[in-house]
Amino acid sequence: MKIVVVGDVLLDVDIDGDATRLCPDAPVPVVDVSNVRRRAGGAGLVARMLAGDGHSVTLLTVLADDDAALHLERALEGITVVAGASGAPTPVKTRVRAEGHPVVRFDEGCAPPPPPVVSPAMLHALERAAVIVVADYGRGLASNVELRAVLAELAGRIPIVWDPHRAGAPPVPGVAVVTPNLTEARTFARSFALAAGKAEGDDDPEALARALREQWQGKAVMITMGSQGALLVHGGDDGQPALPIPAPKTTVTDPCGAGDRLAASLAVHLMEGHTLDVAAVVAVREAASFLRHGGVNGMAGEPKPVKLHGRYTDALALARNVHEAGGIVVATGGCFDLLHAGHTRALAAARSLGDCLIVCLNSDDSVRRIKGPERPILNQGDRTELLLALEFVDAVMVFDEDTPEACLAALQPDLWVKGGDYDVTQLPETALVESWGGRCTTVPYHPSRSTTDLADALSRVG
């Protein structure tokens, strides 16, 4: 499935070295350069991240005819780039660091450019998109009238993630989610208030998100707040509560690229059919993991999944280790008496949402109370062994209670997954999972495959 990234590209240059002395003619550090790295920035960084994750990506942008553009083309190798002429120099942002600490940044070619022209080939490429990320870096592409008309039409059919810029264009109506950071959200809200001749409104993140969602006519606004995580507001004016999403504790040396990583992750999970609230929880976790592994400086080896060493007999140890590594713990539960294709499909889908899957398994006594004295068909030892034989199950935790709530309280998974025949809003464990910032979601249900039907068929054969 094709992901299309739309937006302005920059050339980012990182100069690293050591500073052990001051310049003799001025009290400034002398940096002995040890490494120079050129990489795609702006929308190019989003495309690079997605391609690095193994996705098919097309980048729609505009490029200059200069030496910096040649470096950009090399940095974007392996990505399908459909580009028009920018009519302006390539913007170059050069960061100088000494022993990992920023010293100075200088920008070239960053003056406001003339409005770019969008080619028919660029518009045509949008038609093949399964999801779109608009990475607006304020250089005019997202303001193009023809492009906006196509995006507005597509917003009713496919998810569009819009990462806005203070100097950029407003999102087109109907996009799936807009992702300003808190500073940007406050700036946008002040601008709207001034334009309307009103006093500035509430500075609270939820009030800001609701005001911006109404102003932009989008389906949702997700305000990112650094180490405090994010806040998601979506739905109509029906009192639907905002969703606060805490971020894992992470040591950050360079926050560059965190917003791009979040937008890219949101697009992937929306394309895969997950609900926005689940996609948002996972995206915050993935952005934190991205920073934990060095951010843009660690992208050569990114993404870096959490490494699991063999099968875990201790589910609690697995959950703790994955959380400490900044990963996403997924849990599901059930009796799993007589494994069938419906089970394996659901388990595989659940595992794809995170870095480990823990199955909370009803004990034999628990199954008897729920299903009757003739069940389970297989004892808990056999059921555990069969589940662990599946490559997408990392650990099993057996519980004796009628519900998995005590099990969940101990594990505190990021995602609690059930089959599509459940309504997560009606699950008794939903409030518990959400109490620590987790989320409940569903995976596709296969009604023609069930343990009861299989058991009935076997009894007829017998």
LOFI-985633 format. One record per residue (C-alpha): y, x, z; residue number from 1. Coordinates in steps of 0.001 Angstrom, whole numbers, plus 500000, padded with zeros to 6 digits. Example, Ala and Ser with C-alpha at 12.3 -4.5 7.8 and 13.67 -1.06 7.14 Angstrom:
R       yy       xx       zz   num
R   495500   512300   507800     1
R   498940   513670   507140     2
REM end
This chain:
R       yy       xx       zz   num
R   500000   500000   500000     1
R   503393   501341   499001     2
R   506185   502113   501438     3
R   509623   502382   499867     4
R   512394   504260   501669     5
R   515949   503522   500536     6
R   518902   505606   501598     7
R   521100   508664   501512     8
R   519545   512120   501672     9
R   520973   515235   503310    10
R   519889   518849   503404    11
R   519304   520042   506957    12
R   519323   523790   507530    13
R   518040   525257   510801    14
R   518999   528847   511598    15
R   517172   530304   514591    16
R   517554   533655   516279    17
R   518416   535533   519456    18
R   521837   536058   521031    19
R   521979   539111   523290    20
R   525591   540237   522842    21
R   529117   539016   522137    22
R   531063   539724   518977    23
R   533494   542681   519526    24
R   536431   540901   517880    25
R   536022   537503   519628    26
R   534224   536166   522724    27
R   531495   534403   520738    28
R   527760   535099   520662    29
R   526226   537122   517864    30
R   523035   535455   516635    31
R   520448   537797   515144    32
R   518779   535474   512631    33
R   514985   535420   512700    34
R   514270   532270   510690    35
R   516005   529930   508232    36
R   514414   526581   507479    37
R   515626   523999   504965    38
R   514343   520448   505180    39
R   515113   516974   503929    40
R   517352   514947   506192    41
R   518528   511353   506275    42
R   516287   509038   504281    43
R   514463   512135   503064    44
R   513287   512827   506604    45
R   511892   509297   506939    46
R   510022   509695   503648    47
R   508729   513115   504714    48
R   507406   511687   507992    49
R   505587   508856   506265    50
R   504085   511140   503637    51
R   502980   513489   506410    52
R   501156   510544   508000    53
R   499214   510082   504752    54
R   501072   507065   503368    55
R   502027   506450   499749    56
R   505820   506726   499742    57
R   508552   506215   497172    58
R   512068   507400   498013    59
R   515010   505654   496337    60
R   518154   507756   496625    61
R   520901   509559   494740    62
R   521036   513315   494195    63
R   523717   515814   493249    64
R   523477   518542   490625    65
R   523851   521632   492809    66
R   521838   524343   494556    67
R   521411   522282   497714    68
R   519801   519499   495661    69
R   517236   522011   494377    70
R   516315   522836   497966    71
R   516028   519101   498659    72
R   513691   518589   495723    73
R   511424   521335   497038    74
R   511495   519800   500533    75
R   510487   516438   499045    76
R   507555   517793   497044    77
R   504631   515376   497049    78
R   506856   512312   497449    79
R   507691   510026   494533    80
R   511473   510261   494224    81
R   513377   507777   492049    82
R   516968   508991   492049    83
R   520276   508304   490411    84
R   523313   510576   490245    85
R   525365   510779   493439    86
R   528604   511950   491854    87
R   529288   514124   494912    88
R   528028   517413   496399    89
R   524855   517348   498466    90
R   525793   517002   502138    91
R   524463   520011   504074    92
R   524241   520153   507867    93
R   523498   523593   509276    94
R   522425   524014   512888    95
R   522468   527432   514542    96
R   520273   527923   517600    97
R   519851   530923   519845    98
R   516568   531060   521755    99
R   516169   527341   521093   100
R   519618   526371   522397   101
R   522246   524915   520021   102
R   525197   527208   519364   103
R   527103   525452   516580   104
R   526684   523029   513695   105
R   528758   523113   510548   106
R   528808   520496   507804   107
R   529475   520906   504090   108
R   529964   518263   501422   109
R   530243   515442   503933   110
R   533511   513912   502715   111
R   533254   510227   501689   112
R   531619   510123   498218   113
R   532402   507763   495352   114
R   530232   504618   495242   115
R   526853   505602   493782   116
R   525328   503868   490774   117
R   521850   502359   491088   118
R   519637   502753   488028   119
R   517252   500066   486675   120
R   514350   502392   487561   121
R   515430   502375   491212   122
R   515557   498580   491316   123
R   512198   498330   489542   124
R   510561   500605   492112   125
R   511399   498108   494854   126
R   509118   495521   493247   127
R   506014   497524   494214   128
R   506923   497767   497908   129
R   504728   496382   500687   130
R   507419   497301   503222   131
R   510895   498837   502948   132
R   512836   501149   505247   133
R   516586   501296   504641   134
R   517821   504556   506175   135
R   521578   504171   505814   136
R   523478   507404   506454   137
R   526876   506023   505492   138
R   527206   507565   502044   139
R   527392   504346   500059   140
R   523945   503672   498639   141
R   523259   500726   500978   142
R   526602   499231   499873   143
R   525612   498934   496204   144
R   525892   495273   495201   145
R   522915   495237   492830   146
R   520677   496973   495333   147
R   521717   494627   498141   148
R   520960   491573   495993   149
R   517390   492761   495390   150
R   516908   493680   499055   151
R   518187   490262   500163   152
R   515680   488560   497871   153
R   512814   490760   499078   154
R   513666   490179   502758   155
R   512125   486728   502477   156
R   508808   488157   501244   157
R   508161   491557   502839   158
R   509245   493318   506050   159
R   512441   495374   505815   160
R   513362   497780   508616   161
R   517081   498610   508524   162
R   518318   501712   510362   163
R   522126   501279   510291   164
R   524970   503803   510363   165
R   528428   503376   511861   166
R   530015   504285   508526   167
R   527467   502350   506494   168
R   526944   498851   505184   169
R   525788   495861   507251   170
R   522155   494865   506794   171
R   521397   492171   504250   172
R   520467   488809   505831   173
R   516865   488157   506748   174
R   515606   491697   507392   175
R   512690   491968   509814   176
R   514475   494230   512302   177
R   517673   496295   512594   178
R   517450   499403   514801   179
R   520848   500632   516049   180
R   521030   502949   519029   181
R   523093   501796   522002   182
R   526228   503714   520979   183
R   526055   502274   517461   184
R   525467   498773   518807   185
R   528592   498986   520942   186
R   530620   500295   518015   187
R   529425   497502   515711   188
R   530136   494837   518336   189
R   533683   496134   518910   190
R   534327   496169   515152   191
R   533152   492580   514775   192
R   535308   491470   517720   193
R   538418   493184   516351   194
R   537849   491747   512866   195
R   537597   488265   514351   196
R   540656   488770   516556   197
R   538556   488309   519690   198
R   538327   490218   522914   199
R   535442   492628   523204   200
R   532316   490890   524432   201
R   529671   491767   526979   202
R   528560   495413   526889   203
R   525093   494571   528206   204
R   522349   495682   525759   205
R   520760   492221   525565   206
R   524111   490528   524935   207
R   524893   493146   522287   208
R   521525   492646   520575   209
R   521913   488869   520483   210
R   525470   489096   519147   211
R   524463   491574   516447   212
R   521437   489525   515411   213
R   523682   486503   514949   214
R   526322   488522   513081   215
R   523821   490209   510758   216
R   521629   487098   510340   217
R   518552   489228   510811   218
R   515237   488197   512312   219
R   515481   490774   515095   220
R   517584   493580   516554   221
R   515994   496462   518425   222
R   518476   498618   520348   223
R   517156   502081   521166   224
R   518309   503659   524421   225
R   516846   507158   524531   226
R   514835   507869   527667   227
R   515317   504234   528747   228
R   513250   503029   525796   229
R   514387   500067   523716   230
R   515270   496391   523885   231
R   513999   493924   521266   232
R   515662   490557   520643   233
R   514146   488289   518025   234
R   513642   484640   517179   235
R   516212   481885   517133   236
R   518505   480582   519829   237
R   515616   478971   521673   238
R   515817   481016   524814   239
R   513087   483430   523775   240
R   513371   486305   526260   241
R   514295   489799   525199   242
R   511512   492362   525313   243
R   512368   495558   527215   244
R   510164   498444   526040   245
R   510019   501420   528409   246
R   509627   504893   526937   247
R   507068   507349   528315   248
R   508574   510177   530346   249
R   509086   512990   527866   250
R   510712   516400   527996   251
R   513101   516501   525047   252
R   514509   519743   523673   253
R   515905   518282   520458   254
R   516300   514498   519935   255
R   516942   514913   516197   256
R   514764   512577   514146   257
R   513700   510201   516937   258
R   515386   507200   515287   259
R   513849   508081   511938   260
R   510408   508353   513528   261
R   510834   504960   515180   262
R   511922   503251   511947   263
R   509033   504828   510038   264
R   506504   503727   512670   265
R   507868   500181   512743   266
R   507475   499936   508970   267
R   503874   501134   509029   268
R   502753   498718   511746   269
R   504570   495759   510194   270
R   502961   496579   506841   271
R   499556   496558   508553   272
R   500193   492995   509710   273
R   500994   493522   513382   274
R   503535   491330   515116   275
R   506995   492776   515642   276
R   506668   493019   519422   277
R   503440   495020   519130   278
R   504879   497191   516340   279
R   507915   497863   518536   280
R   505874   498926   521573   281
R   503757   501277   519460   282
R   506814   502666   517631   283
R   508555   503578   520903   284
R   505411   505388   522035   285
R   505134   507235   518716   286
R   508795   508263   518795   287
R   508302   509666   522304   288
R   505178   511517   521175   289
R   507125   512914   518211   290
R   509743   514354   520584   291
R   507105   515610   523004   292
R   505560   517662   520195   293
R   508830   519336   519222   294
R   510549   516701   517064   295
R   511560   517909   513624   296
R   510636   521466   514599   297
R   507047   520385   515148   298
R   506711   518420   511928   299
R   504599   521052   510196   300
R   501735   519856   512362   301
R   502905   516283   512805   302
R   501477   513769   513454   303
R   499553   515252   516356   304
R   497078   512713   517681   305
R   495841   512952   521231   306
R   492649   515030   521252   307
R   489691   513446   522979   308
R   486903   515769   524052   309
R   483609   513939   523708   310
R   482746   510543   525161   311
R   484403   509586   528425   312
R   482216   508107   531137   313
R   485348   507722   533282   314
R   487659   505228   531604   315
R   490368   505765   534235   316
R   490422   509511   533530   317
R   490687   508815   529806   318
R   493628   506431   530262   319
R   495388   508908   532544   320
R   494875   511836   530147   321
R   496068   509899   527101   322
R   499148   508626   528935   323
R   499988   512128   530163   324
R   499768   513378   526571   325
R   502234   510694   525461   326
R   499551   508686   523667   327
R   498862   504951   523371   328
R   496026   503421   525385   329
R   494430   500343   523827   330
R   492023   498125   525746   331
R   489963   495087   524843   332
R   487375   493096   526702   333
R   484420   490753   526510   334
R   480689   490334   527004   335
R   479620   491984   523707   336
R   476146   490520   524024   337
R   474299   491244   520745   338
R   476791   493321   518752   339
R   477550   491953   515291   340
R   479916   492668   512392   341
R   482670   490531   513882   342
R   482648   492715   516998   343
R   482731   495987   515088   344
R   485556   494880   512802   345
R   487647   493760   515760   346
R   486959   496968   517691   347
R   487851   499139   514696   348
R   491098   497210   514212   349
R   491962   497603   517895   350
R   491296   501356   517837   351
R   493653   501793   514880   352
R   496572   500708   517097   353
R   496506   503705   519425   354
R   495003   506986   520544   355
R   491994   505638   522437   356
R   490097   502362   522868   357
R   488635   501341   526223   358
R   486322   498325   526336   359
R   486420   496284   529555   360
R   482865   494915   529692   361
R   481697   491919   531727   362
R   478875   492883   534056   363
R   475547   491024   533956   364
R   476515   488885   536958   365
R   479879   488073   535395   366
R   478221   487034   532104   367
R   475779   484739   533953   368
R   478625   482953   535728   369
R   480500   482479   532454   370
R   477682   481907   529920   371
R   474854   480516   532045   372
R   471571   481816   533521   373
R   470012   482654   530114   374
R   472673   485266   529344   375
R   473178   488116   528835   376
R   470479   488829   526312   377
R   471028   492572   526763   378
R   471750   494110   530156   379
R   475024   495912   530866   380
R   473461   499342   530505   381
R   472236   498591   526986   382
R   475513   496903   526039   383
R   477459   499927   527270   384
R   475241   502310   525317   385
R   475595   500329   522096   386
R   479395   500159   522422   387
R   479683   503895   523041   388
R   477573   504533   519945   389
R   480476   503173   517877   390
R   482848   505935   516789   391
R   485913   503819   517513   392
R   485032   503111   521177   393
R   486093   505928   523498   394
R   485093   504546   526909   395
R   483620   501469   528591   396
R   484617   500090   531993   397
R   482305   497457   533520   398
R   483812   494806   535806   399
R   482171   492166   538032   400
R   485022   489656   538248   401
R   485341   486621   535960   402
R   488541   488030   534421   403
R   489480   491621   533546   404
R   492728   491608   535532   405
R   491624   494113   538208   406
R   490267   496366   535470   407
R   493552   496157   533564   408
R   495630   496838   536665   409
R   493733   500088   537139   410
R   493921   501175   533470   411
R   497463   499907   532672   412
R   496913   500001   528888   413
R   499826   499919   526479   414
R   498081   497266   524384   415
R   495568   494582   525393   416
R   493824   493307   522272   417
R   491897   490067   521762   418
R   490474   488301   518719   419
R   492618   486021   516618   420
R   490934   482925   518109   421
R   492929   483554   521309   422
R   496552   482611   521966   423
R   497997   485609   523817   424
R   500715   483451   525369   425
R   497999   481468   527160   426
R   495938   484390   528458   427
R   496016   484724   532266   428
R   496296   488516   531954   429
R   499366   488483   529658   430
R   501926   488495   532470   431
R   500053   491306   534214   432
R   499972   493533   531123   433
R   503646   492914   530438   434
R   504541   493822   534053   435
R   504159   497555   533299   436
R   505641   497356   529794   437
R   502363   496717   527963   438
R   501833   494114   525289   439
R   499092   491653   524318   440
R   498173   491199   520675   441
R   495365   489919   518467   442
R   493267   491280   515623   443
R   491644   489171   512869   444
R   488910   486787   514002   445
R   485765   486278   511917   446
R   484548   482749   512758   447
R   481280   482943   510800   448
R   480036   485728   513077   449
R   479310   485004   516730   450
R   476810   486004   519386   451
R   475863   482357   520002   452
R   475044   481756   516324   453
R   473069   484993   516175   454
R   471095   484092   519303   455
R   470331   480625   517904   456
R   469120   482137   514645   457
R   466849   484567   516494   458
R   465366   481755   518595   459
R   464511   479812   515425   460
R   462828   482865   513946   461
R   460870   483357   517150   462
REM end
